[in-house]
Amino acid sequence: MTLKLFDTHTHFDVPDFDHDREQLAYAAKAAGIEHLILIGFLQKRFADLLGTHDFINHLENAPQSHLAPGLHPFYIEQHQIEHLQDLEQLLKNQNCIAIAEIGLDTFLKQHKQAEMFQKQKDFFAAQLELAQQFDKPVLLHIRKSHAEVLHILKQQQFKQGGIAHAFGGGVEEAKAFIKLGFKLGITGQITNPNARKLHQVVQYVGPEHLVLETDCPDMTPLCCQSSTEQRTRNTPANLPYVLQGLAKSLHMNKEVLAEQLWKNTHQALHLAI
Ligand SMILES: [Zn+2]
């Protein structure tokens, strides 16, 4: 029996997949991926995001595609106020499952600088407001800014929940996001036995608060990496390896875990099972 899986975070619309997207979509479906989410990051990519979404949903024997447009904090220099209006139009005119990926990212030095960080916070808050207005969950991108993201979510009294994507925080941060109604997104990093903090977090919070994602074309599971020097492209068809890694970390049966994660995903995305 093939397990039913939901890839909650993909960049399957990017040009890395232009030459073989159709074949990879069939491979994903054959591996049990019933649904995938296309995640937004830049306004200039919105048209391609929609195009890929329609393309996948016209294929037979492919996963069902869902749209989650948004403005990513890492690309903050490129975002303009008008892009928020374009996002609002998409939310009005398309059937969007969430707003993504949004949050804060202070990995780069120039993003820690007061003015840029303030712009990230303003765009994050504005998109949370849109999520409240349209009653959508959000998929969060958080890098070196867990406390600030939590602060803004509380300040905005955000109740729609969603997923803290590629969760990289510790146990205390995990507890705080769960308390605010979020699930934690688990990537191929879980296949790395040296990712100690991540294993500690999933073992502490347990399977009820987790969902799966590939974050393709990044975060390739260890088993699928063909070289240690060069990045191997990740694809939605690799999601079963993420499940396998998580089942191993939790000492759980894969089938039982997959069923729990399926439920969690539907809950996080406000979907009926
Ligand atoms: Zn992403």
Boltz pocket constraint, residues with backbone or C-beta under 6 A from the ligand:
constraints:
  - pocket:
      binder: B
      contacts: [[A, 9], [A, 10], [A, 11], [A, 39], [A, 101], [A, 215]]
      max_distance: 6.0
